[in-house]
């Protein structure tokens, strides 16, 4: 008999119980680590000539700085800003804490003890400086430069009722304008030509008579009348030959 495999039960990674359980374990590990490191760092602080009444503050400065810079790095990354410096300080203080605990457990020589004590004491003012910078980065956020917005007056728009749809009107034929007859223009008067003076008829050419030589055979005297009649235009009344 075959059985169909049902859905496999798995832990939901984003569920609230998983998140709460993880937070509780993280806090427990941090407290246990701080308790174990506290005694070692307190004894190592005495190597730097720290008074015994104030030696308990050295573990607080070292281990608490690790937690502070870790949280600051997470916040800066969530804001999209650079968190390199916060991660660097977190790992630096962690390395110092590991070295001091190792030196206390190994029972190193006097020279190394003095060096470890000096480093632990010197980290106190550095921790104040970096913690203040971290607090300023969280409280004061870098915002973009705000440009002045143009002044705009609010305009109230009245509710306009939807207009009923209008049927498309039929095309109206174009009305032709009556043809206008062109105005009759008066003909321009023809130019008047000035009369030219009548030309006198040309007089016929007057023949030129040469001297008449009497022939040797017949010498006849020509009467003056006959000669006068032969010349046109010389006929004058009252003149006789």
Phi and psi restraints in degrees (value plus and minus 20) as a CYANA .aco file:
   2 UNK   PHI    -109.2   -69.2
   2 UNK   PSI     116.3   156.3
   3 UNK   PHI    -133.7   -93.7
   3 UNK   PSI     111.1   151.1
   4 UNK   PHI     -95.3   -55.3
   4 UNK   PSI     112.7   152.7
   5 UNK   PHI     -93.1   -53.1
   5 UNK   PSI     105.0   145.0
   6 UNK   PHI    -102.2   -62.2
   6 UNK   PSI     158.7   198.7
   7 UNK   PHI     -85.9   -45.9
   7 UNK   PSI     115.3   155.3
   8 UNK   PHI     -97.3   -57.3
   8 UNK   PSI     109.5   149.5
   9 UNK   PHI     -96.2   -56.2
   9 UNK   PSI     106.2   146.2
  10 UNK   PHI    -150.2  -110.2
  10 UNK   PSI     137.8   177.8
  11 UNK   PHI     -98.9   -58.9
  11 UNK   PSI     106.9   146.9
  12 UNK   PHI     -95.8   -55.8
  12 UNK   PSI      97.4   137.4
  13 UNK   PHI     -85.5   -45.5
  13 UNK   PSI     -49.6    -9.6
  14 UNK   PHI    -116.4   -76.4
  14 UNK   PSI      -7.3    32.7
  15 UNK   PHI     -95.9   -55.9
  15 UNK   PSI     136.4   176.4
  16 UNK   PHI     -85.6   -45.6
  16 UNK   PSI     -61.6   -21.6
  17 UNK   PHI     -78.6   -38.6
  17 UNK   PSI     -60.8   -20.8
  18 UNK   PHI     -84.8   -44.8
  18 UNK   PSI     -60.7   -20.7
  19 UNK   PHI     -85.6   -45.6
  19 UNK   PSI     -62.5   -22.5
  20 UNK   PHI     -85.9   -45.9
  20 UNK   PSI     -63.2   -23.2
  21 UNK   PHI     -81.8   -41.8
  21 UNK   PSI     -60.5   -20.5
  22 UNK   PHI     -85.6   -45.6
  22 UNK   PSI     -60.5   -20.5
  23 UNK   PHI     -85.8   -45.8
  23 UNK   PSI     -61.3   -21.3
  24 UNK   PHI     -84.3   -44.3
  24 UNK   PSI     -62.6   -22.6
  25 UNK   PHI     -85.4   -45.4
  25 UNK   PSI     -58.9   -18.9
  26 UNK   PHI     -83.9   -43.9
  26 UNK   PSI     -61.9   -21.9
  27 UNK   PHI     -86.1   -46.1
  27 UNK   PSI     -59.3   -19.3
  28 UNK   PHI     -84.4   -44.4
  28 UNK   PSI     -62.5   -22.5
  29 UNK   PHI     -84.7   -44.7
  29 UNK   PSI     -60.3   -20.3
  30 UNK   PHI     -85.1   -45.1
  30 UNK   PSI     -61.4   -21.4
  31 UNK   PHI     -86.9   -46.9
  31 UNK   PSI     -61.0   -21.0
  32 UNK   PHI     -85.9   -45.9
  32 UNK   PSI     -62.0   -22.0
  33 UNK   PHI     -84.9   -44.9
  33 UNK   PSI     -60.5   -20.5
  34 UNK   PHI     -85.9   -45.9
  34 UNK   PSI     -57.9   -17.9
  35 UNK   PHI     -86.3   -46.3
  35 UNK   PSI     -60.2   -20.2
  36 UNK   PHI     -91.1   -51.1
  36 UNK   PSI     -57.2   -17.2
  37 UNK   PHI     -98.7   -58.7
  37 UNK   PSI     -38.9     1.1
  38 UNK   PHI     -84.3   -44.3
  38 UNK   PSI     -67.4   -27.4
  39 UNK   PHI     -87.1   -47.1
  39 UNK   PSI     -57.7   -17.7
  40 UNK   PHI     -87.6   -47.6
  40 UNK   PSI     -64.3   -24.3
  41 UNK   PHI     -89.9   -49.9
  41 UNK   PSI     -51.3   -11.3
  42 UNK   PHI     -86.7   -46.7
  42 UNK   PSI     -61.5   -21.5
  43 UNK   PHI     -89.5   -49.5
  43 UNK   PSI     -55.8   -15.8
  44 UNK   PHI     -90.1   -50.1
  44 UNK   PSI     -46.5    -6.5
  45 UNK   PHI     -86.4   -46.4
  45 UNK   PSI     -47.8    -7.8
  46 UNK   PHI     -88.4   -48.4
  46 UNK   PSI     -41.6    -1.6
  47 UNK   PHI     -90.0   -50.0
  47 UNK   PSI     -41.5    -1.5
  48 UNK   PHI    -118.1   -78.1
  48 UNK   PSI       0.9    40.9
  49 UNK   PHI      42.2    82.2
  49 UNK   PSI      15.6    55.6
  50 UNK   PHI    -104.0   -64.0
  50 UNK   PSI     115.1   155.1
  51 UNK   PHI     -77.9   -37.9
  51 UNK   PSI     125.9   165.9
  52 UNK   PHI     -83.6   -43.6
  52 UNK   PSI     -47.6    -7.6
  53 UNK   PHI     -92.4   -52.4
  53 UNK   PSI     -42.1    -2.1
  54 UNK   PHI    -129.7   -89.7
  54 UNK   PSI     -15.6    24.4
  55 UNK   PHI     -87.1   -47.1
  55 UNK   PSI     -47.2    -7.2
  56 UNK   PHI     -88.0   -48.0
  56 UNK   PSI     -36.2     3.8
  57 UNK   PHI     -96.5   -56.5
  57 UNK   PSI     -42.6    -2.6
  58 UNK   PHI     -84.6   -44.6
  58 UNK   PSI     -67.0   -27.0
  59 UNK   PHI     -81.1   -41.1
  59 UNK   PSI     -52.8   -12.8
  60 UNK   PHI     -85.7   -45.7
  60 UNK   PSI     -62.3   -22.3
  61 UNK   PHI     -85.8   -45.8
  61 UNK   PSI     -62.6   -22.6
  62 UNK   PHI     -93.9   -53.9
  62 UNK   PSI     -75.0   -35.0
  63 UNK   PHI     -93.9   -53.9
  63 UNK   PSI     -54.9   -14.9
  64 UNK   PHI     -88.4   -48.4
  64 UNK   PSI     -52.2   -12.2
  65 UNK   PHI     -84.8   -44.8
  65 UNK   PSI     -55.2   -15.2
  66 UNK   PHI     -81.0   -41.0
  66 UNK   PSI     -64.7   -24.7
  67 UNK   PHI     -86.5   -46.5
  67 UNK   PSI     -61.1   -21.1
  68 UNK   PHI     -82.6   -42.6
  68 UNK   PSI     -68.1   -28.1
  69 UNK   PHI     -90.0   -50.0
  69 UNK   PSI     -48.7    -8.7
  70 UNK   PHI     -86.3   -46.3
  70 UNK   PSI     -63.5   -23.5
  71 UNK   PHI     -86.8   -46.8
  71 UNK   PSI     -59.9   -19.9
  72 UNK   PHI     -83.2   -43.2
  72 UNK   PSI     -59.8   -19.8
  73 UNK   PHI     -82.4   -42.4
  73 UNK   PSI     -58.9   -18.9
  74 UNK   PHI     -87.4   -47.4
  74 UNK   PSI     -61.1   -21.1
  75 UNK   PHI     -86.0   -46.0
  75 UNK   PSI     -63.7   -23.7
  76 UNK   PHI     -84.3   -44.3
  76 UNK   PSI     -58.2   -18.2
  77 UNK   PHI     -86.7   -46.7
  77 UNK   PSI     -57.4   -17.4
  78 UNK   PHI     -86.0   -46.0
  78 UNK   PSI     -50.9   -10.9
  79 UNK   PHI    -103.0   -63.0
  79 UNK   PSI     -23.2    16.8
  80 UNK   PHI      59.9    99.9
  80 UNK   PSI      -0.4    39.6
  81 UNK   PHI    -126.4   -86.4
  81 UNK   PSI     145.3   185.3
  82 UNK   PHI     -89.9   -49.9
  82 UNK   PSI     110.2   150.2
  83 UNK   PHI    -140.6  -100.6
  83 UNK   PSI       1.5    41.5
  84 UNK   PHI     -84.7   -44.7
  84 UNK   PSI     -63.4   -23.4
  85 UNK   PHI     -85.2   -45.2
  85 UNK   PSI     -55.0   -15.0
  86 UNK   PHI     -88.3   -48.3
  86 UNK   PSI     -62.3   -22.3
  87 UNK   PHI     -84.7   -44.7
  87 UNK   PSI     -57.4   -17.4
  88 UNK   PHI     -82.9   -42.9
  88 UNK   PSI     -66.2   -26.2
  89 UNK   PHI     -84.5   -44.5
  89 UNK   PSI     -56.6   -16.6
  90 UNK   PHI     -82.8   -42.8
  90 UNK   PSI     -66.7   -26.7
  91 UNK   PHI     -89.4   -49.4
  91 UNK   PSI     -53.2   -13.2
  92 UNK   PHI     -84.2   -44.2
  92 UNK   PSI     -67.9   -27.9
  93 UNK   PHI     -86.9   -46.9
  93 UNK   PSI     -51.2   -11.2
  94 UNK   PHI     -86.1   -46.1
  94 UNK   PSI     -61.4   -21.4
  95 UNK   PHI     -83.9   -43.9
  95 UNK   PSI     -60.1   -20.1
  96 UNK   PHI     -84.1   -44.1
  96 UNK   PSI     -62.4   -22.4
  97 UNK   PHI     -84.2   -44.2
  97 UNK   PSI     -61.0   -21.0
  98 UNK   PHI     -84.5   -44.5
  98 UNK   PSI     -62.7   -22.7
  99 UNK   PHI     -84.7   -44.7
  99 UNK   PSI     -61.3   -21.3
 100 UNK   PHI     -86.6   -46.6
 100 UNK   PSI     -59.7   -19.7
 101 UNK   PHI     -86.5   -46.5
 101 UNK   PSI     -59.0   -19.0
 102 UNK   PHI     -87.8   -47.8
 102 UNK   PSI     -60.0   -20.0
 103 UNK   PHI     -85.5   -45.5
 103 UNK   PSI     -57.1   -17.1
 104 UNK   PHI     -89.1   -49.1
 104 UNK   PSI     -56.2   -16.2
 105 UNK   PHI     -97.7   -57.7
 105 UNK   PSI     -50.6   -10.6
 106 UNK   PHI    -103.6   -63.6
 106 UNK   PSI     -36.5     3.5
 107 UNK   PHI      39.1    79.1
 107 UNK   PSI      45.7    85.7
 108 UNK   PHI     -93.6   -53.6
 108 UNK   PSI     157.2   197.2
 109 UNK   PHI     -94.4   -54.4
 109 UNK   PSI     152.7   192.7
 110 UNK   PHI     -81.5   -41.5
 110 UNK   PSI     -56.8   -16.8
 111 UNK   PHI     -84.6   -44.6
 111 UNK   PSI     -62.4   -22.4
 112 UNK   PHI     -90.0   -50.0
 112 UNK   PSI     -55.6   -15.6
 113 UNK   PHI     -82.9   -42.9
 113 UNK   PSI     -61.7   -21.7
 114 UNK   PHI     -84.4   -44.4
 114 UNK   PSI     -60.9   -20.9
 115 UNK   PHI     -84.0   -44.0
 115 UNK   PSI     -63.4   -23.4
 116 UNK   PHI     -85.8   -45.8
 116 UNK   PSI     -60.8   -20.8
 117 UNK   PHI     -84.8   -44.8
 117 UNK   PSI     -59.5   -19.5
 118 UNK   PHI     -84.1   -44.1
 118 UNK   PSI     -61.9   -21.9
 119 UNK   PHI     -83.6   -43.6
 119 UNK   PSI     -62.4   -22.4
 120 UNK   PHI     -84.2   -44.2
 120 UNK   PSI     -61.2   -21.2
 121 UNK   PHI     -90.3   -50.3
 121 UNK   PSI     -56.5   -16.5
 122 UNK   PHI     -90.3   -50.3
 122 UNK   PSI     -42.3    -2.3
 123 UNK   PHI     -96.6   -56.6
 123 UNK   PSI     -33.2     6.8
 124 UNK   PHI     -83.1   -43.1
 124 UNK   PSI     -73.9   -33.9
 125 UNK   PHI     -86.1   -46.1
 125 UNK   PSI     -52.0   -12.0
 126 UNK   PHI     -85.0   -45.0
 126 UNK   PSI     -57.2   -17.2
 127 UNK   PHI     -85.2   -45.2
 127 UNK   PSI     -57.5   -17.5
 128 UNK   PHI     -83.2   -43.2
 128 UNK   PSI     -64.1   -24.1
 129 UNK   PHI     -82.9   -42.9
 129 UNK   PSI     -69.8   -29.8
 130 UNK   PHI     -89.1   -49.1
 130 UNK   PSI     -54.3   -14.3
 131 UNK   PHI     -87.6   -47.6
 131 UNK   PSI     -57.9   -17.9
 132 UNK   PHI     -85.0   -45.0
 132 UNK   PSI     -61.6   -21.6
 133 UNK   PHI     -82.9   -42.9
 133 UNK   PSI     -59.4   -19.4
 134 UNK   PHI     -85.5   -45.5
 134 UNK   PSI     -61.2   -21.2
 135 UNK   PHI     -84.3   -44.3
 135 UNK   PSI     -60.3   -20.3
 136 UNK   PHI     -85.1   -45.1
 136 UNK   PSI     -54.3   -14.3
 137 UNK   PHI     -88.3   -48.3
 137 UNK   PSI     -50.4   -10.4
 138 UNK   PHI    -103.6   -63.6
 138 UNK   PSI     -58.5   -18.5
 139 UNK   PHI    -100.1   -60.1
 139 UNK   PSI     -67.3   -27.3
 140 UNK   PHI    -120.9   -80.9
 140 UNK   PSI      87.6   127.6
 141 UNK   PHI    -112.0   -72.0
 141 UNK   PSI     120.2   160.2
 142 UNK   PHI     -95.8   -55.8
 142 UNK   PSI      92.3   132.3
 143 UNK   PHI    -123.5   -83.5
 143 UNK   PSI     136.3   176.3
 144 UNK   PHI     -87.1   -47.1
 144 UNK   PSI     133.4   173.4
 145 UNK   PHI     -82.7   -42.7
 145 UNK   PSI     108.9   148.9
 146 UNK   PHI    -109.8   -69.8
 146 UNK   PSI      99.3   139.3
 147 UNK   PHI    -109.1   -69.1
 147 UNK   PSI     122.8   162.8
 148 UNK   PHI     -83.7   -43.7
 148 UNK   PSI     109.4   149.4
 149 UNK   PHI    -103.4   -63.4
 149 UNK   PSI     124.0   164.0
 150 UNK   PHI     -84.2   -44.2
 150 UNK   PSI     123.2   163.2
 151 UNK   PHI     -91.6   -51.6
 151 UNK   PSI     101.4   141.4
 152 UNK   PHI    -144.3  -104.3
 152 UNK   PSI     113.5   153.5
 153 UNK   PHI    -112.1   -72.1
 153 UNK   PSI     112.7   152.7
 154 UNK   PHI     -87.9   -47.9
 154 UNK   PSI     113.6   153.6
 155 UNK   PHI    -133.9   -93.9
 155 UNK   PSI     101.7   141.7
 156 UNK   PHI    -104.1   -64.1
 156 UNK   PSI     107.7   147.7
 157 UNK   PHI    -123.3   -83.3
 157 UNK   PSI      98.1   138.1
 158 UNK   PHI     -91.9   -51.9
 158 UNK   PSI     129.3   169.3
 159 UNK   PHI     -90.7   -50.7
 159 UNK   PSI     101.6   141.6
 160 UNK   PHI    -122.3   -82.3
 160 UNK   PSI     103.7   143.7
 161 UNK   PHI     -88.0   -48.0
 161 UNK   PSI     125.5   165.5
 162 UNK   PHI     -87.2   -47.2
 162 UNK   PSI     107.8   147.8
 163 UNK   PHI     -95.3   -55.3
 163 UNK   PSI     120.9   160.9
 164 UNK   PHI     -85.3   -45.3
 164 UNK   PSI     129.3   169.3
 165 UNK   PHI     -88.7   -48.7
 165 UNK   PSI     114.8   154.8
 166 UNK   PHI    -122.8   -82.8
 166 UNK   PSI     109.3   149.3
 167 UNK   PHI     -86.7   -46.7
 167 UNK   PSI     128.2   168.2
 168 UNK   PHI     -85.6   -45.6
 168 UNK   PSI     107.1   147.1
 169 UNK   PHI     -95.6   -55.6
 169 UNK   PSI     126.3   166.3
 170 UNK   PHI     -90.3   -50.3
 170 UNK   PSI     126.6   166.6
 171 UNK   PHI     -86.6   -46.6
 171 UNK   PSI     114.8   154.8
 172 UNK   PHI    -113.1   -73.1
 172 UNK   PSI     107.3   147.3
 173 UNK   PHI     -83.5   -43.5
 173 UNK   PSI     125.5   165.5
 174 UNK   PHI     -92.8   -52.8
 174 UNK   PSI     118.4   158.4
 175 UNK   PHI    -111.4   -71.4
 175 UNK   PSI     100.9   140.9
 176 UNK   PHI    -101.1   -61.1
 176 UNK   PSI     116.9   156.9
 177 UNK   PHI     -95.2   -55.2
 177 UNK   PSI     121.2   161.2
 178 UNK   PHI     -82.0   -42.0
 178 UNK   PSI     122.7   162.7
 179 UNK   PHI     -90.5   -50.5
 179 UNK   PSI     113.5   153.5
 180 UNK   PHI    -118.5   -78.5
 180 UNK   PSI     102.0   142.0
 181 UNK   PHI     -88.1   -48.1
 181 UNK   PSI     121.0   161.0
 182 UNK   PHI     -87.3   -47.3
 182 UNK   PSI     119.9   159.9
 183 UNK   PHI     -84.9   -44.9
 183 UNK   PSI     116.7   156.7
 184 UNK   PHI     -90.1   -50.1
 184 UNK   PSI     107.8   147.8
 185 UNK   PHI    -121.1   -81.1
 185 UNK   PSI     114.8   154.8
 186 UNK   PHI     -88.5   -48.5
 186 UNK   PSI     114.3   154.3
 187 UNK   PHI     -86.7   -46.7
 187 UNK   PSI     120.4   160.4
 188 UNK   PHI     -89.6   -49.6
 188 UNK   PSI     115.7   155.7
 189 UNK   PHI     -83.6   -43.6
 189 UNK   PSI     119.0   159.0
 190 UNK   PHI     -86.8   -46.8
 190 UNK   PSI     122.0   162.0
 191 UNK   PHI     -82.0   -42.0
 191 UNK   PSI     113.0   153.0
 192 UNK   PHI    -105.8   -65.8
 192 UNK   PSI     104.0   144.0
 193 UNK   PHI    -108.9   -68.9
 193 UNK   PSI     112.3   152.3
 194 UNK   PHI     -89.3   -49.3
 194 UNK   PSI     115.5   155.5
 195 UNK   PHI     -87.7   -47.7
 195 UNK   PSI     115.4   155.4
 196 UNK   PHI    -107.5   -67.5
 196 UNK   PSI     126.1   166.1
 197 UNK   PHI     -84.5   -44.5
 197 UNK   PSI     118.3   158.3
 198 UNK   PHI     -85.6   -45.6
 198 UNK   PSI     114.7   154.7
 199 UNK   PHI    -102.4   -62.4
 199 UNK   PSI     114.8   154.8
 200 UNK   PHI     -92.1   -52.1
 200 UNK   PSI     118.0   158.0
 201 UNK   PHI     -81.3   -41.3
 201 UNK   PSI     121.8   161.8
 202 UNK   PHI     -89.5   -49.5
 202 UNK   PSI     110.1   150.1
 203 UNK   PHI     -91.9   -51.9
 203 UNK   PSI     119.9   159.9
 204 UNK   PHI     -82.7   -42.7
 204 UNK   PSI     131.0   171.0
 205 UNK   PHI     -84.0   -44.0
 205 UNK   PSI     120.4   160.4
 206 UNK   PHI    -109.9   -69.9
 206 UNK   PSI      99.9   139.9
 207 UNK   PHI     -89.6   -49.6
 207 UNK   PSI     123.9   163.9
 208 UNK   PHI    -119.7   -79.7
 208 UNK   PSI     100.9   140.9
 209 UNK   PHI    -114.6   -74.6
 209 UNK   PSI     114.4   154.4
 210 UNK   PHI    -107.0   -67.0
 210 UNK   PSI     152.0   192.0
 211 UNK   PHI     -85.0   -45.0
 211 UNK   PSI     114.7   154.7
 212 UNK   PHI    -109.4   -69.4
 212 UNK   PSI     102.4   142.4
 213 UNK   PHI    -117.2   -77.2
 213 UNK   PSI     105.1   145.1
 214 UNK   PHI     -88.7   -48.7
 214 UNK   PSI     117.1   157.1
 215 UNK   PHI     -94.5   -54.5
 215 UNK   PSI     138.7   178.7
 216 UNK   PHI     -91.9   -51.9
 216 UNK   PSI     -43.6    -3.6
 217 UNK   PHI    -103.0   -63.0
 217 UNK   PSI     -72.3   -32.3
 218 UNK   PHI    -146.0  -106.0
 218 UNK   PSI      97.2   137.2
 219 UNK   PHI    -128.5   -88.5
 219 UNK   PSI      84.8   124.8
 220 UNK   PHI    -134.3   -94.3
 220 UNK   PSI     112.2   152.2
 221 UNK   PHI    -102.5   -62.5
 221 UNK   PSI     107.2   147.2
 222 UNK   PHI    -107.4   -67.4
 222 UNK   PSI     109.9   149.9
 223 UNK   PHI     -88.1   -48.1
 223 UNK   PSI     129.0   169.0
 224 UNK   PHI     -83.3   -43.3
 224 UNK   PSI     -48.0    -8.0
 225 UNK   PHI     -88.9   -48.9
 225 UNK   PSI     -62.6   -22.6
 226 UNK   PHI     -84.4   -44.4
 226 UNK   PSI     -57.7   -17.7
 227 UNK   PHI     -86.1   -46.1
 227 UNK   PSI     -57.1   -17.1
 228 UNK   PHI     -90.0   -50.0
 228 UNK   PSI     -52.1   -12.1
 229 UNK   PHI     -93.1   -53.1
 229 UNK   PSI     -40.6    -0.6
 230 UNK   PHI     -98.1   -58.1
 230 UNK   PSI     -36.6     3.4
 231 UNK   PHI    -118.9   -78.9
 231 UNK   PSI      96.3   136.3
 232 UNK   PHI     -92.1   -52.1
 232 UNK   PSI     125.7   165.7
 233 UNK   PHI      64.7   104.7
 233 UNK   PSI     -20.6    19.4
 234 UNK   PHI    -128.3   -88.3
 234 UNK   PSI      -7.7    32.3
 235 UNK   PHI    -102.9   -62.9
 235 UNK   PSI      86.9   126.9
 236 UNK   PHI    -133.1   -93.1
 236 UNK   PSI     112.8   152.8
 237 UNK   PHI     -90.2   -50.2
 237 UNK   PSI     127.7   167.7
 238 UNK   PHI      60.3   100.3
 238 UNK   PSI     -16.3    23.7
 239 UNK   PHI    -132.7   -92.7
 239 UNK   PSI     103.1   143.1
 240 UNK   PHI    -135.3   -95.3
 240 UNK   PSI     136.1   176.1
